[in-house]
Amino acid sequence: MFGPDGPTLRELAVQALSSVEHGYDLLAPKFDHTPFRTPDGILDSVARALAPAGPFEDGLDLCCGTGAGTEVLGGLCRRSVTGVDFSAGMLDVARQRVRPADGPRPAWVRGDARALPFTDAFDLVVSFGAFGHFLQDELPGLFRQVHSVLRPGGRFAFPVFAPPRPAHRAFWMLLGFDAVMRVRNALWRPPFVMYYRAFRFGEVRVELERAGFAVESAALPGFGRRDDGSPRARLLVARRVSPGPGA
């Protein structure tokens, strides 16, 4: 599962017993050598799907980690690219790793996605692999934050993958992981929130619409379809069309 440059079992155990923020600070130097880093195939597929709607002026990578998604924005945005994450360690790695030859040089901001330090600042927000760190009742507030940092007509885009069926081993692996995390969080503090099966397409769509977005989705090519014909991977694009709740 992890190559020779990835974290050791002991390092993973220390991370898992830390807070989310401190855990990622510890993992940051080896994060790109783990399966947790979003694969290039997903990043490239999202970039190709978003390209016809661009070019965009200003882009934000939400929960940017070591900057893989920020590099996607560099090919889509003309004026500025920003990565925001609450892990100082991940941002340090991103600063060292992401040095674009062309396009805007990224700005790196330490901040919490639930309290973003921007207003009406971006035309495009992307996020990759971060939503498992938010509890279900945090999603409405998270989506309102994204709505607030987008300009009218701006887009919030992220890939969504169909959950595996019970007949597949991956179903039981993810179920087991979530169960272990729930037991860990019931017995140990601080909590480490990371649940793979809590982010459901239908519920997410409803919450995005409540936050003032018009939501569309399209199949991402290259990932095939399930037995019922539905795509294994979709790009969900939420466009800001209203002032938002309470505005």
NUKOLMI-459135 format. One record per residue: residue number from 0; residue in one letter; y, x, z of N, C-alpha, C, O in turn. Coordinates in steps of 0.02 Angstrom, whole numbers, plus 50000, padded with zeros to 5 digits. Layout:
# residues N
REC   resi   resn      ny      nx      nz     cay     cax     caz      cy      cx      cz      oy      ox      oz
REC    NUM      A       Y       X       Z       Y       X       Z       Y       X       Z       Y       X       Z
...
***
This chain:
# residues 247
REC   resi   resn      ny      nx      nz     cay     cax     caz      cy      cx      cz      oy      ox      oz
REC      0      M   49940   50041   50000   50000   50000   50000   50063   50043   50000   50113   50025   49968
REC      1      F   50061   50099   50035   50118   50145   50038   50097   50212   50012   50043   50236   50028
REC      2      G   50140   50243   49971   50126   50309   49944   50140   50363   49996   50159   50348   50053
REC      3      P   50130   50426   49977   50139   50481   50024   50211   50488   50048   50223   50517   50101
REC      4      D   50259   50462   50010   50329   50466   50030   50352   50405   50070   50409   50402   50092
REC      5      G   50307   50358   50080   50324   50298   50117   50317   50307   50191   50298   50361   50214
REC      6      P   50333   50256   50231   50330   50261   50304   50258   50265   50329   50212   50239   50297
REC      7      T   50250   50298   50385   50185   50301   50418   50172   50235   50456   50218   50195   50466
REC      8      L   50110   50225   50476   50093   50166   50515   50133   50164   50580   50156   50111   50601
REC      9      R   50142   50222   50612   50181   50225   50673   50254   50205   50660   50283   50167   50699
REC     10      E   50282   50230   50606   50352   50212   50590   50359   50138   50577   50409   50108   50597
REC     11      L   50311   50108   50543   50313   50036   50531   50308   49997   50596   50341   49946   50604
REC     12      A   50266   50021   50642   50259   49986   50706   50324   49989   50745   50343   49939   50775
REC     13      V   50357   50046   50746   50421   50052   50781   50473   50006   50749   50511   49973   50785
REC     14      Q   50473   50003   50683   50520   49959   50649   50507   49886   50668   50553   49848   50682
REC     15      A   50443   49867   50667   50426   49797   50680   50443   49775   50751   50451   49715   50763
REC     16      L   50448   49822   50797   50465   49805   50866   50540   49812   50880   50561   49806   50937
REC     17      S   50579   49825   50828   50651   49831   50834   50684   49767   50811   50651   49721   50788
REC     18      S   50750   49764   50817   50788   49710   50786   50786   49719   50710   50768   49772   50686
REC     19      V   50805   49667   50673   50806   49673   50600   50853   49729   50579   50836   49771   50538
REC     20      E   50913   49730   50609   50962   49781   50589   50937   49851   50604   50938   49894   50559
REC     21      H   50915   49863   50665   50893   49930   50683   50828   49948   50646   50818   50006   50628
REC     22      G   50785   49899   50635   50724   49912   50598   50738   49938   50528   50705   49985   50505
REC     23      Y   50787   49909   50495   50804   49932   50427   50842   49998   50429   50836   50038   50383
REC     24      D   50881   50010   50482   50911   50076   50489   50857   50130   50490   50864   50183   50459
REC     25      L   50803   50116   50527   50748   50164   50533   50710   50172   50467   50690   50227   50449
REC     26      L   50700   50116   50432   50659   50117   50371   50698   50143   50311   50667   50164   50262
REC     27      A   50764   50142   50313   50806   50155   50255   50787   50217   50215   50782   50212   50154
REC     28      P   50776   50276   50246   50762   50335   50205   50699   50330   50163   50692   50365   50112
REC     29      K   50653   50287   50183   50590   50280   50146   50581   50212   50114   50528   50197   50086
REC     30      F   50633   50170   50117   50627   50101   50094   50607   50097   50021   50566   50055   50002
REC     31      D   50635   50139   49979   50620   50135   49907   50549   50156   49890   50528   50150   49832
REC     32      H   50513   50181   49939   50443   50200   49929   50395   50149   49961   50338   50165   49976
REC     33      T   50420   50088   49971   50379   50035   50000   50375   49976   49951   50416   49972   49905
REC     34      P   50327   49930   49961   50324   49870   49919   50381   49821   49933   50389   49772   49897
REC     35      F   50420   49834   49985   50475   49787   50002   50533   49793   49954   50573   49747   49948
REC     36      R   50539   49849   49920   50592   49858   49871   50577   49815   49810   50521   49815   49785
REC     37      T   50627   49778   49786   50617   49733   49729   50596   49773   49668   50630   49820   49650
REC     38      P   50540   49755   49636   50517   49793   49577   50566   49791   49520   50603   49743   49511
REC     39      D   50566   49845   49480   50612   49849   49423   50600   49792   49373   50647   49769   49341
REC     40      G   50538   49769   49366   50524   49715   49319   50562   49651   49336   50586   49616   49291
REC     41      I   50568   49636   49400   50606   49578   49422   50681   49589   49410   50715   49544   49384
REC     42      L   50706   49647   49429   50777   49662   49419   50796   49658   49346   50847   49629   49328
REC     43      D   50755   49687   49303   50770   49688   49231   50768   49617   49202   50809   49599   49160
REC     44      S   50719   49577   49225   50713   49509   49199   50774   49467   49218   50799   49429   49177
REC     45      V   50797   49474   49280   50857   49438   49302   50918   49461   49263   50959   49419   49243
REC     46      A   50925   49525   49253   50983   49551   49216   50984   49523   49145   51037   49504   49120
REC     47      R   50927   49521   49112   50925   49494   49043   50941   49419   49043   50974   49395   48997
REC     48      A   50918   49383   49094   50931   49311   49096   51005   49295   49109   51031   49245   49084
REC     49      L   51039   49338   49147   51109   49326   49163   51157   49351   49109   51214   49328   49105
REC     50      A   51135   49398   49069   51180   49430   49021   51216   49381   48974   51275   49390   48962
REC     51      P   51182   49329   48947   51218   49284   48901   51276   49247   48933   51322   49226   48898
REC     52      A   51275   49238   49000   51330   49203   49034   51389   49250   49048   51443   49226   49066
REC     53      G   51380   49315   49040   51432   49364   49054   51471   49382   48992   51467   49348   48941
REC     54      P   51511   49437   48996   51516   49479   49056   51557   49446   49111   51600   49404   49098
REC     55      F   51542   49466   49173   51578   49442   49231   51629   49495   49251   51624   49553   49232
REC     56      E   51678   49474   49290   51729   49522   49313   51707   49558   49376   51702   49619   49378
REC     57      D   51694   49519   49430   51680   49549   49495   51614   49521   49522   51603   49460   49522
REC     58      G   51571   49566   49546   51505   49544   49570   51490   49569   49639   51513   49622   49660
REC     59      L   51450   49530   49676   51429   49546   49744   51353   49544   49748   51321   49495   49727
REC     60      D   51324   49597   49776   51252   49598   49791   51245   49583   49866   51262   49624   49908
REC     61      L   51219   49524   49880   51213   49499   49949   51150   49527   49981   51095   49520   49954
REC     62      C   51158   49559   50039   51101   49593   50072   51074   49646   50026   51015   49645   50006
REC     63      C   51116   49694   50008   51103   49740   49952   51050   49792   49967   51022   49821   49921
REC     64      G   51036   49806   50031   50987   49857   50047   51008   49924   50018   51064   49946   50029
REC     65      T   50962   49957   49983   50977   50023   49954   51007   50018   49884   51013   50069   49850
REC     66      G   51027   49958   49863   51068   49952   49804   51033   49938   49738   51064   49946   49685
REC     67      A   50970   49917   49739   50936   49904   49676   50969   49847   49638   50979   49852   49577
REC     68      G   50987   49793   49673   51020   49737   49640   51092   49754   49622   51119   49725   49574
REC     69      T   51123   49799   49658   51191   49819   49643   51193   49854   49576   51242   49847   49539
REC     70      E   51141   49891   49559   51137   49922   49494   51133   49870   49438   51160   49881   49384
REC     71      V   51099   49814   49451   51098   49760   49402   51168   49735   49389   51187   49724   49331
REC     72      L   51207   49726   49441   51276   49702   49433   51318   49751   49392   51363   49730   49356
REC     73      G   51303   49815   49398   51341   49865   49361   51338   49855   49286   51385   49874   49251
REC     74      G   51284   49825   49262   51279   49812   49191   51304   49744   49170   51306   49728   49111
REC     75      L   51325   49703   49219   51347   49635   49205   51422   49625   49219   51451   49578   49192
REC     76      C   51452   49667   49260   51521   49657   49283   51567   49712   49257   51548   49771   49255
REC     77      R   51627   49693   49236   51673   49740   49205   51720   49774   49254   51738   49831   49244
REC     78      R   51741   49738   49307   51795   49763   49348   51772   49793   49414   51791   49849   49431
REC     79      S   51730   49757   49452   51710   49783   49517   51640   49759   49535   51618   49705   49514
REC     80      V   51606   49799   49575   51540   49784   49601   51540   49802   49675   51563   49856   49695
REC     81      T   51514   49756   49717   51513   49767   49789   51443   49752   49816   51412   49703   49797
REC     82      G   51420   49795   49860   51358   49782   49896   51373   49771   49969   51409   49811   49999
REC     83      V   51345   49719   49999   51356   49705   50070   51289   49701   50106   51242   49670   50081
REC     84      D   51285   49733   50163   51223   49733   50203   51243   49747   50275   51294   49780   50288
REC     85      F   51202   49724   50323   51220   49737   50393   51186   49799   50421   51196   49816   50479
REC     86      S   51145   49833   50380   51112   49894   50401   51151   49955   50376   51156   49967   50316
REC     87      A   51179   49992   50423   51216   50052   50405   51170   50103   50371   51191   50139   50326
REC     88      G   51108   50106   50393   51061   50154   50363   51046   50139   50290   51043   50184   50249
REC     89      M   51037   50074   50274   51025   50055   50205   51085   50070   50161   51078   50094   50105
REC     90      L   51145   50057   50188   51206   50071   50150   51215   50146   50138   51239   50166   50085
REC     91      D   51196   50187   50187   51201   50259   50177   51157   50282   50119   51177   50324   50079
REC     92      V   51096   50255   50116   51052   50273   50061   51080   50248   49994   51077   50284   49944
REC     93      A   51107   50187   49994   51136   50159   49933   51193   50203   49907   51197   50216   49847
REC     94      R   51236   50226   49951   51292   50269   49931   51268   50332   49897   51298   50356   49848
REC     95      Q   51214   50360   49923   51188   50422   49895   51150   50411   49830   51151   50452   49784
REC     96      R   51117   50353   49825   51071   50341   49769   51105   50312   49708   51088   50330   49652
REC     97      V   51152   50265   49717   51181   50229   49661   51245   50263   49639   51297   50257   49671
REC     98      R   51240   50300   49585   51297   50336   49557   51299   50322   49482   51275   50363   49443
REC     99      P   51327   50265   49462   51324   50245   49392   51363   50292   49346   51418   50314   49363
REC    100      A   51334   50306   49288   51369   50345   49238   51421   50303   49201   51473   50329   49180
REC    101      D   51407   50238   49194   51452   50192   49161   51463   50132   49207   51425   50120   49254
REC    102      G   51516   50094   49192   51530   50035   49231   51565   50050   49296   51576   50109   49312
REC    103      P   51582   49999   49335   51619   50009   49397   51578   50044   49450   51517   50034   49456
REC    104      R   51612   50086   49488   51579   50120   49544   51574   50071   49602   51624   50040   49621
REC    105      P   51515   50062   49632   51508   50011   49685   51548   50027   49747   51557   50085   49766
REC    106      A   51572   49974   49779   51600   49977   49847   51546   49952   49894   51511   49904   49879
REC    107      W   51539   49986   49952   51487   49968   50000   51520   49942   50064   51562   49976   50092
REC    108      V   51500   49883   50085   51531   49850   50142   51477   49832   50193   51428   49800   50177
REC    109      R   51488   49853   50255   51442   49832   50308   51465   49764   50334   51521   49757   50357
REC    110      G   51421   49715   50330   51440   49648   50353   51379   49603   50356   51327   49618   50328
REC    111      D   51387   49547   50390   51335   49497   50400   51343   49443   50346   51398   49417   50337
REC    112      A   51289   49427   50312   51292   49376   50259   51312   49308   50286   51335   49265   50248
REC    113      R   51305   49298   50352   51324   49234   50382   51398   49231   50401   51422   49179   50424
REC    114      A   51434   49287   50390   51506   49289   50405   51537   49340   50357   51559   49393   50379
REC    115      L   51540   49323   50294   51562   49371   50243   51637   49383   50247   51676   49336   50256
REC    116      P   51658   49446   50238   51730   49463   50244   51767   49457   50178   51807   49501   50161
REC    117      F   51754   49405   50139   51787   49395   50075   51804   49321   50067   51776   49279   50101
REC    118      T   51852   49307   50021   51868   49238   50004   51886   49235   49930   51930   49273   49907
REC    119      D   51854   49191   49892   51869   49181   49821   51876   49248   49784   51925   49259   49749
REC    120      A   51828   49292   49793   51835   49361   49768   51788   49379   49711   51797   49431   49680
REC    121      F   51737   49336   49697   51686   49356   49649   51671   49301   49598   51681   49242   49611
REC    122      D   51646   49324   49540   51624   49278   49488   51548   49272   49487   51520   49224   49461
REC    123      L   51514   49321   49518   51441   49321   49519   51418   49351   49585   51440   49405   49605
REC    124      V   51372   49316   49618   51337   49341   49678   51262   49340   49663   51236   49289   49640
REC    125      V   51229   49395   49676   51156   49398   49668   51125   49418   49735   51158   49446   49778
REC    126      S   51061   49403   49742   51024   49425   49801   50951   49431   49783   50924   49390   49745
REC    127      F   50918   49482   49810   50849   49496   49794   50809   49508   49859   50822   49556   49895
REC    128      G   50762   49464   49872   50713   49477   49925   50739   49473   49996   50706   49499   50041
REC    129      A   50796   49441   50007   50825   49442   50074   50817   49377   50113   50829   49376   50173
REC    130      F   50799   49323   50080   50804   49257   50112   50753   49246   50168   50763   49201   50209
REC    131      G   50700   49285   50169   50652   49279   50224   50681   49300   50291   50650   49287   50343
REC    132      H   50739   49332   50290   50771   49353   50352   50815   49299   50383   50848   49311   50434
REC    133      F   50816   49241   50353   50858   49186   50378   50814   49127   50397   50771   49106   50358
REC    134      L   50825   49102   50456   50788   49043   50478   50811   48982   50437   50866   48982   50409
REC    135      Q   50769   48931   50434   50784   48873   50393   50851   48841   50411   50888   48821   50366
REC    136      D   50867   48837   50475   50929   48804   50494   50991   48848   50483   51047   48826   50494
REC    137      E   50980   48911   50462   51036   48955   50445   51056   48949   50372   51110   48972   50353
REC    138      L   51014   48920   50330   51028   48918   50258   51091   48880   50241   51129   48903   50199
REC    139      P   51104   48821   50272   51166   48786   50254   51228   48830   50265   51273   48831   50223
REC    140      G   51231   48865   50322   51288   48908   50335   51291   48967   50288   51345   48987   50266
REC    141      L   51233   48995   50272   51231   49051   50224   51258   49029   50156   51297   49065   50125
REC    142      F   51236   48971   50133   51258   48948   50067   51332   48930   50067   51366   48939   50016
REC    143      R   51358   48905   50123   51430   48892   50127   51469   48958   50123   51523   48960   50094
REC    144      Q   51442   49010   50153   51475   49075   50149   51478   49100   50077   51530   49123   50054
REC    145      V   51422   49094   50042   51421   49116   49972   51470   49074   49931   51507   49101   49889
REC    146      H   51471   49009   49943   51518   48965   49908   51590   48988   49919   51631   48987   49873
REC    147      S   51606   49010   49980   51675   49029   49997   51697   49094   49965   51756   49104   49955
REC    148      V   51649   49138   49948   51669   49202   49918   51671   49198   49842   51697   49244   49809
REC    149      L   51645   49144   49813   51647   49135   49740   51712   49101   49719   51738   49059   49754
REC    150      R   51737   49121   49661   51792   49085   49630   51764   49020   49599   51704   49016   49586
REC    151      P   51807   48970   49588   51784   48909   49554   51748   48926   49488   51774   48964   49447
REC    152      G   51689   48897   49479   51649   48912   49420   51604   48972   49428   51562   48985   49385
REC    153      G   51612   49010   49483   51570   49069   49494   51497   49051   49506   51482   48994   49524
REC    154      R   51453   49099   49496   51381   49087   49500   51348   49127   49556   51365   49184   49569
REC    155      F   51300   49095   49587   51256   49126   49637   51186   49124   49608   51159   49070   49596
REC    156      A   51156   49182   49595   51093   49186   49559   51042   49227   49597   51058   49279   49625
REC    157      F   50979   49203   49596   50926   49241   49629   50859   49217   49602   50853   49159   49582
REC    158      P   50808   49261   49600   50742   49240   49577   50704   49204   49632   50711   49219   49691
REC    159      V   50663   49156   49611   50619   49119   49658   50549   49119   49628   50539   49105   49569
REC    160      F   50500   49136   49669   50431   49140   49646   50389   49084   49675   50396   49066   49734
REC    161      A   50347   49055   49634   50302   49002   49656   50254   49030   49709   50228   49085   49700
REC    162      P   50242   48994   49762   50195   49019   49813   50124   49021   49785   50106   48978   49745
REC    163      P   50085   49069   49806   50015   49072   49782   49974   49013   49808   49988   48986   49861
REC    164      R   49924   48995   49770   49879   48941   49790   49830   48965   49844   49818   49025   49850
REC    165      P   49802   48918   49882   49754   48939   49934   49694   48977   49908   49662   49014   49945
REC    166      A   49678   48968   49844   49620   49004   49816   49635   49078   49805   49588   49117   49794
REC    167      H   49698   49098   49808   49716   49168   49797   49721   49205   49864   49742   49176   49914
REC    168      R   49701   49268   49864   49704   49308   49925   49776   49315   49951   49787   49318   50011
REC    169      A   49824   49317   49904   49894   49325   49924   49917   49269   49970   49958   49279   50015
REC    170      F   49891   49208   49959   49909   49151   50002   49892   49166   50074   49933   49155   50119
REC    171      W   49832   49192   50086   49810   49204   50155   49843   49266   50184   49854   49269   50245
REC    172      M   49860   49315   50142   49896   49373   50166   49966   49353   50191   49987   49374   50245
REC    173      L   50002   49312   50152   50069   49290   50172   50066   49244   50232   50108   49248   50277
REC    174      L   50016   49200   50233   50008   49155   50290   49995   49196   50353   50023   49182   50406
REC    175      G   49952   49245   50347   49936   49287   50405   49996   49328   50428   50008   49335   50488
REC    176      F   50035   49354   50380   50094   49392   50398   50144   49349   50437   50169   49369   50490
REC    177      D   50157   49289   50411   50204   49244   50445   50179   49225   50515   50218   49221   50562
REC    178      A   50113   49214   50521   50086   49196   50586   50094   49254   50636   50113   49243   50693
REC    179      V   50080   49315   50614   50089   49373   50657   50162   49380   50679   50175   49394   50737
REC    180      M   50209   49369   50632   50279   49376   50648   50301   49322   50699   50342   49336   50743
REC    181      R   50275   49262   50692   50293   49209   50739   50266   49225   50809   50301   49212   50859
REC    182      V   50206   49252   50813   50179   49272   50879   50221   49329   50907   50239   49329   50966
REC    183      R   50235   49378   50865   50276   49435   50887   50343   49411   50915   50365   49435   50967
REC    184      N   50376   49365   50880   50442   49342   50901   50439   49297   50963   50488   49291   51000
REC    185      A   50382   49266   50974   50373   49226   51035   50363   49270   51097   50377   49249   51153
REC    186      L   50338   49331   51086   50319   49374   51142   50366   49433   51152   50365   49465   51205
REC    187      W   50407   49449   51102   50445   49512   51104   50517   49500   51085   50531   49460   51040
REC    188      R   50563   49533   51119   50634   49531   51102   50659   49603   51092   50637   49649   51127
REC    189      P   50705   49612   51046   50738   49562   51003   50692   49538   50948   50644   49573   50930
REC    190      P   50705   49478   50920   50663   49453   50866   50673   49493   50801   50725   49522   50789
REC    191      F   50621   49492   50761   50625   49520   50693   50609   49463   50645   50550   49447   50634
REC    192      V   50660   49434   50616   50651   49375   50574   50633   49397   50503   50673   49429   50469
REC    193      M   50573   49381   50482   50551   49394   50414   50490   49349   50400   50435   49364   50422
REC    194      Y   50502   49295   50364   50449   49247   50350   50446   49236   50275   50494   49213   50244
REC    195      Y   50389   49251   50245   50382   49248   50172   50375   49177   50146   50391   49164   50088
REC    196      R   50351   49131   50187   50334   49065   50161   50384   49011   50182   50371   48951   50174
REC    197      A   50442   49030   50209   50489   48981   50236   50543   48961   50186   50580   48914   50198
REC    198      F   50547   48996   50129   50600   48983   50080   50571   48941   50023   50539   48967   49978
REC    199      R   50583   48875   50027   50551   48828   49980   50601   48803   49929   50657   48783   49946
REC    200      F   50581   48805   49866   50625   48791   49810   50660   48723   49817   50721   48720   49810
REC    201      G   50623   48670   49832   50653   48604   49836   50704   48598   49891   50758   48570   49880
REC    202      E   50688   48624   49949   50735   48621   50006   50797   48664   49993   50852   48645   50010
REC    203      V   50787   48721   49962   50843   48765   49946   50890   48732   49897   50951   48737   49905
REC    204      R   50863   48699   49848   50905   48665   49799   50948   48611   49832   51008   48605   49817
REC    205      V   50919   48573   49876   50957   48521   49911   51014   48551   49952   51070   48525   49950
REC    206      E   51000   48605   49988   51052   48636   50029   51108   48667   49987   51166   48665   50006
REC    207      L   51090   48694   49930   51142   48721   49885   51187   48666   49859   51248   48674   49856
REC    208      E   51158   48610   49841   51199   48554   49817   51244   48527   49872   51302   48509   49859
REC    209      R   51220   48525   49933   51261   48503   49989   51320   48551   50002   51373   48530   50025
REC    210      A   51310   48614   49985   51362   48664   49996   51415   48663   49941   51464   48699   49945
REC    211      G   51405   48622   49888   51454   48617   49835   51436   48652   49771   51480   48669   49731
REC    212      F   51371   48664   49760   51349   48697   49699   51315   48647   49652   51284   48598   49674
REC    213      A   51321   48660   49587   51279   48628   49537   51223   48678   49522   51236   48736   49506
REC    214      V   51161   48656   49527   51104   48701   49526   51063   48692   49463   51045   48636   49444
REC    215      E   51048   48748   49431   51003   48749   49373   50950   48803   49384   50960   48850   49422
REC    216      S   50895   48795   49351   50844   48847   49354   50810   48854   49286   50807   48806   49247
REC    217      A   50786   48913   49272   50751   48926   49209   50695   48976   49223   50700   49018   49267
REC    218      A   50642   48970   49185   50585   49015   49193   50607   49086   49176   50641   49098   49127
REC    219      L   50586   49133   49217   50596   49204   49202   50539   49228   49158   50481   49222   49178
REC    220      P   50554   49255   49100   50500   49278   49056   50464   49339   49084   50493   49379   49121
REC    221      G   50402   49344   49066   50363   49403   49085   50319   49393   49146   50281   49438   49164
REC    222      F   50323   49334   49178   50283   49322   49238   50231   49268   49229   50193   49253   49275
REC    223      G   50229   49237   49170   50177   49189   49155   50187   49122   49188   50239   49108   49219
REC    224      R   50136   49080   49182   50138   49012   49211   50076   48999   49251   50024   49031   49241
REC    225      R   50081   48953   49297   50024   48933   49338   49979   48885   49299   49997   48865   49243
REC    226      D   49923   48867   49328   49875   48823   49293   49905   48756   49276   49884   48725   49226
REC    227      D   49954   48732   49315   49984   48667   49300   50042   48672   49250   50075   48623   49235
REC    228      G   50053   48732   49223   50106   48742   49173   50173   48762   49202   50218   48780   49163
REC    229      S   50182   48759   49266   50247   48777   49296   50254   48853   49296   50204   48889   49301
REC    230      P   50315   48877   49291   50326   48950   49289   50311   48984   49356   50323   48955   49409
REC    231      R   50285   49043   49353   50273   49081   49415   50338   49107   49444   50343   49118   49505
REC    232      A   50388   49118   49402   50452   49144   49425   50509   49106   49391   50506   49094   49330
REC    233      R   50559   49088   49429   50618   49055   49403   50680   49094   49423   50681   49128   49475
REC    234      L   50732   49089   49382   50798   49111   49402   50837   49050   49422   50849   49006   49381
REC    235      L   50857   49047   49485   50897   48991   49509   50971   49012   49505   50990   49064   49532
REC    236      V   51011   48972   49472   51082   48986   49464   51121   48927   49493   51116   48870   49468
REC    237      A   51161   48940   49544   51201   48889   49578   51275   48903   49560   51301   48957   49576
REC    238      R   51307   48856   49529   51377   48865   49507   51424   48826   49552   51413   48767   49566
REC    239      R   51477   48859   49575   51525   48826   49619   51566   48775   49578   51602   48793   49532
REC    240      V   51559   48711   49598   51594   48658   49561   51637   48615   49606   51670   48570   49580
REC    241      S   51637   48626   49671   51678   48585   49716   51708   48630   49769   51684   48686   49778
REC    242      P   51759   48606   49804   51789   48647   49857   51742   48664   49913   51754   48712   49951
REC    243      G   51688   48626   49921   51640   48640   49974   51652   48596   50034   51706   48567   50041
REC    244      P   51602   48589   50078   51607   48546   50137   51665   48567   50182   51674   48626   50197
REC    245      G   51704   48518   50203   51757   48531   50250   51820   48559   50220   51869   48572   50256
REC    246      A   51821   48569   50153   51881   48598   50121   51936   48546   50114   51989   48561   50088
***
